[in-house]
Amino acid sequence: MMTRRVYQTIILVLTSTVLILNFFIPISLAQELSEIEKIEEIYVTT
């Protein structure tokens, strides 16, 4: 009974972390791309 509870908790934590990572990684990648574009604009304008 206890092991089943532990397994459910582990699965819940793993799935939630995967979902959170899938949500946050594209945001950070988009921020990095926008920063690179800003740097390129600065180089072009100067």
PyMOL commands that place a pseudoatom at each C-alpha (Angstrom):
pseudoatom trace, name=CA, resn=MET, resi=1, chain=A, elem=C, hetatm=0, pos=[0.000, 0.000, 0.000]
pseudoatom trace, name=CA, resn=MET, resi=2, chain=A, elem=C, hetatm=0, pos=[2.778, 2.416, 0.906]
pseudoatom trace, name=CA, resn=THR, resi=3, chain=A, elem=C, hetatm=0, pos=[4.874, 1.620, -2.160]
pseudoatom trace, name=CA, resn=ARG, resi=4, chain=A, elem=C, hetatm=0, pos=[1.918, 2.353, -4.441]
pseudoatom trace, name=CA, resn=ARG, resi=5, chain=A, elem=C, hetatm=0, pos=[1.541, 5.753, -2.791]
pseudoatom trace, name=CA, resn=VAL, resi=6, chain=A, elem=C, hetatm=0, pos=[5.249, 6.440, -3.248]
pseudoatom trace, name=CA, resn=TYR, resi=7, chain=A, elem=C, hetatm=0, pos=[5.086, 5.435, -6.911]
pseudoatom trace, name=CA, resn=GLN, resi=8, chain=A, elem=C, hetatm=0, pos=[2.095, 7.700, -7.502]
pseudoatom trace, name=CA, resn=THR, resi=9, chain=A, elem=C, hetatm=0, pos=[3.891, 10.607, -5.859]
pseudoatom trace, name=CA, resn=ILE, resi=10, chain=A, elem=C, hetatm=0, pos=[7.056, 10.032, -7.909]
pseudoatom trace, name=CA, resn=ILE, resi=11, chain=A, elem=C, hetatm=0, pos=[5.079, 9.817, -11.147]
pseudoatom trace, name=CA, resn=LEU, resi=12, chain=A, elem=C, hetatm=0, pos=[3.166, 12.986, -10.251]
pseudoatom trace, name=CA, resn=VAL, resi=13, chain=A, elem=C, hetatm=0, pos=[6.370, 14.891, -9.513]
pseudoatom trace, name=CA, resn=LEU, resi=14, chain=A, elem=C, hetatm=0, pos=[8.083, 13.656, -12.686]
pseudoatom trace, name=CA, resn=THR, resi=15, chain=A, elem=C, hetatm=0, pos=[5.160, 14.519, -14.959]
pseudoatom trace, name=CA, resn=SER, resi=16, chain=A, elem=C, hetatm=0, pos=[4.740, 17.950, -13.399]
pseudoatom trace, name=CA, resn=THR, resi=17, chain=A, elem=C, hetatm=0, pos=[8.453, 18.732, -13.795]
pseudoatom trace, name=CA, resn=VAL, resi=18, chain=A, elem=C, hetatm=0, pos=[8.354, 17.626, -17.430]
pseudoatom trace, name=CA, resn=LEU, resi=19, chain=A, elem=C, hetatm=0, pos=[5.338, 19.837, -18.079]
pseudoatom trace, name=CA, resn=ILE, resi=20, chain=A, elem=C, hetatm=0, pos=[6.983, 22.795, -16.346]
pseudoatom trace, name=CA, resn=LEU, resi=21, chain=A, elem=C, hetatm=0, pos=[10.198, 22.306, -18.330]
pseudoatom trace, name=CA, resn=ASN, resi=22, chain=A, elem=C, hetatm=0, pos=[8.258, 22.036, -21.594]
pseudoatom trace, name=CA, resn=PHE, resi=23, chain=A, elem=C, hetatm=0, pos=[6.621, 25.335, -20.691]
pseudoatom trace, name=CA, resn=PHE, resi=24, chain=A, elem=C, hetatm=0, pos=[9.713, 27.250, -19.571]
pseudoatom trace, name=CA, resn=ILE, resi=25, chain=A, elem=C, hetatm=0, pos=[12.386, 26.087, -22.056]
pseudoatom trace, name=CA, resn=PRO, resi=26, chain=A, elem=C, hetatm=0, pos=[10.699, 27.657, -25.133]
pseudoatom trace, name=CA, resn=ILE, resi=27, chain=A, elem=C, hetatm=0, pos=[10.253, 30.916, -23.191]
pseudoatom trace, name=CA, resn=SER, resi=28, chain=A, elem=C, hetatm=0, pos=[13.941, 31.070, -22.289]
pseudoatom trace, name=CA, resn=LEU, resi=29, chain=A, elem=C, hetatm=0, pos=[14.922, 30.167, -25.855]
pseudoatom trace, name=CA, resn=ALA, resi=30, chain=A, elem=C, hetatm=0, pos=[12.697, 32.943, -27.194]
pseudoatom trace, name=CA, resn=GLN, resi=31, chain=A, elem=C, hetatm=0, pos=[14.271, 35.416, -24.760]
pseudoatom trace, name=CA, resn=GLU, resi=32, chain=A, elem=C, hetatm=0, pos=[17.758, 34.391, -25.886]
pseudoatom trace, name=CA, resn=LEU, resi=33, chain=A, elem=C, hetatm=0, pos=[16.785, 34.794, -29.540]
pseudoatom trace, name=CA, resn=SER, resi=34, chain=A, elem=C, hetatm=0, pos=[15.347, 38.244, -28.916]
pseudoatom trace, name=CA, resn=GLU, resi=35, chain=A, elem=C, hetatm=0, pos=[18.522, 39.264, -27.071]
pseudoatom trace, name=CA, resn=ILE, resi=36, chain=A, elem=C, hetatm=0, pos=[20.627, 38.052, -30.014]
pseudoatom trace, name=CA, resn=GLU, resi=37, chain=A, elem=C, hetatm=0, pos=[18.424, 40.036, -32.398]
pseudoatom trace, name=CA, resn=LYS, resi=38, chain=A, elem=C, hetatm=0, pos=[18.835, 43.151, -30.248]
pseudoatom trace, name=CA, resn=ILE, resi=39, chain=A, elem=C, hetatm=0, pos=[22.609, 42.755, -30.307]
pseudoatom trace, name=CA, resn=GLU, resi=40, chain=A, elem=C, hetatm=0, pos=[22.542, 42.333, -34.091]
pseudoatom trace, name=CA, resn=GLU, resi=41, chain=A, elem=C, hetatm=0, pos=[20.431, 45.487, -34.438]
pseudoatom trace, name=CA, resn=ILE, resi=42, chain=A, elem=C, hetatm=0, pos=[22.932, 47.411, -32.330]
pseudoatom trace, name=CA, resn=TYR, resi=43, chain=A, elem=C, hetatm=0, pos=[25.773, 46.211, -34.569]
pseudoatom trace, name=CA, resn=VAL, resi=44, chain=A, elem=C, hetatm=0, pos=[23.859, 47.124, -37.737]
pseudoatom trace, name=CA, resn=THR, resi=45, chain=A, elem=C, hetatm=0, pos=[22.876, 50.596, -36.549]
pseudoatom trace, name=CA, resn=THR, resi=46, chain=A, elem=C, hetatm=0, pos=[26.389, 51.565, -35.403]
for i in range(1, 46): cmd.bond("trace and resi %d" % i, "trace and resi %d" % (i + 1))
show_as sticks, trace
zoom trace
